[in-house]
Amino acid sequence: MLKLEIKYQPRESEVLLPSEMPLLLLLLLGVILPGGDNEDVFQGPTSFHLKQISTFVNSTWAQNLGSGWLDDLQIHGWESDPGTAIFLKPWSKGNFSDEEMTELVDLFRAYFIGFTREVQDRVNEFQLEYPFVIQVIAGCELHSGEAIGSSLKGALGGLDFVRIQNHSCVPAPDSGSRGQKFCALMTQYQGISDIIERLLSETCPRYLLGVLDAGKAELQRQVKPEAWLSSGPTPGPGRLLLVCHVSGFYPKPVRVMWMRGEQEQPGTQQGDIMPNANWTWCLRVTLNVAAGEAAGLSCRVKHSSLGDQDIILYWGHPASLGLILVAVIVPFLILSICLALWFWRRWSYQNIL
Ligand SMILES: *[C@@H]1O[C@H](CO)[C@@H](O)[C@H](O)[C@H]1NC(C)=O
């Protein structure tokens, strides 16, 4: 957490007292002195964003979805009727008091109602046609070596529309006259602009640092991947699709390669990293090879949870043959013993009679 606290630029009211200077010096020394593995100080998410998806079906029917995210991990939901936040983790409130959270939730409830009404009232002015979808993503993130950056982006029908950053509203290049019209309108709503600016540049950074700290046991945990190999649908005559499955790891960054010896294979295809339900990730990495060339290939998995002990799985390795033998022989032995016992008991029973 050392790194995070240093990065947060204090407001005027937070300027340090002289008595705090020695502490600050110590903190700075810890950051500047070599040998500290600062790269490893913070693993896990570095941003917080609120997402809004508003669907306007017709002049009377609209739906708002809201959610809160640390990178790609969801920690808040929004119940639109009656309009309240769902805290998905015990630490989702970060270091905000219940009162401050309640104020924010009230603000967002009023926002969703006002937003829906404003949009419906301005459908003609903005030449919108039902049905349409508006998406908004707003939040802040830690930049390495810099302060925290904040922004708000809006999209209409899946295309960038406007961006609000550093007190200014910038229409997206493809938004045409609508984007300019929207930014002109924003200047008339000075009160709302001020609230947005305060949320972005003051509330969000403060919340982000607090929630990263409150959730650090879960956010900075290390969970090792499991990996296994299989063959996919055959890509053509005489060819094989080798599939390396890697699942159950956290955090998200991972490197999976098909190798021959120490040589990474150029044709490796990596799929998207997909979420599992339990805040871990999974991934499939494939290689299309001539059937005769599959032997000797291996899948190598590098992940922070493994340290430098990469997982290496060999295609058609004797170890997997050994496993198959065990898988066949053990049940066979158990069955034989059961049968033998059954015969023996039957035999002794008959002898008694
Ligand atoms: C608006 O859409 C909703 C949901 O599809 C529908 O039930 C309702 O009848 C529509 N209203 C109008 C005025 O078209």
Ligand as a Chemical Component Dictionary entry (heavy atoms), coordinates in Angstrom:
data_LIG
# 
_chem_comp.id                   LIG 
_chem_comp.type                 NON-POLYMER 
_chem_comp.pdbx_formal_charge   0 
_chem_comp.three_letter_code    LIG 
# 
loop_
_chem_comp_atom.comp_id 
_chem_comp_atom.atom_id 
_chem_comp_atom.alt_atom_id 
_chem_comp_atom.type_symbol 
_chem_comp_atom.charge 
_chem_comp_atom.model_Cartn_x 
_chem_comp_atom.model_Cartn_y 
_chem_comp_atom.model_Cartn_z 
_chem_comp_atom.pdbx_ordinal 
LIG C1 C1 C 0 -43.419 0.378  -24.694 1  
LIG O1 O1 O 0 -42.716 -0.855 -24.573 2  
LIG C2 C2 C 0 -43.202 -1.743 -23.595 3  
LIG C3 C3 C 0 -42.267 -2.913 -23.471 4  
LIG O2 O2 O 0 -41.926 -3.467 -24.717 5  
LIG C4 C4 C 0 -44.639 -2.145 -23.958 6  
LIG O3 O3 O 0 -45.154 -3.015 -22.976 7  
LIG C5 C5 C 0 -45.498 -0.894 -24.056 8  
LIG O4 O4 O 0 -46.774 -1.239 -24.479 9  
LIG C6 C6 C 0 -44.871 0.123  -25.036 10 
LIG N1 N1 N 0 -45.594 1.370  -24.968 11 
LIG C7 C7 C 0 -45.882 2.100  -26.051 12 
LIG C8 C8 C 0 -46.573 3.409  -25.809 13 
LIG O5 O5 O 0 -45.599 1.741  -27.171 14 
# 
loop_
_chem_comp_bond.comp_id 
_chem_comp_bond.atom_id_1 
_chem_comp_bond.atom_id_2 
_chem_comp_bond.value_order 
_chem_comp_bond.pdbx_ordinal 
LIG C1 O1 SING 1  
LIG C1 C6 SING 2  
LIG O1 C2 SING 3  
LIG C2 C3 SING 4  
LIG C2 C4 SING 5  
LIG C3 O2 SING 6  
LIG C4 O3 SING 7  
LIG C4 C5 SING 8  
LIG C5 O4 SING 9  
LIG C5 C6 SING 10 
LIG C6 N1 SING 11 
LIG N1 C7 SING 12 
LIG C7 C8 SING 13 
LIG C7 O5 DOUB 14 
# 
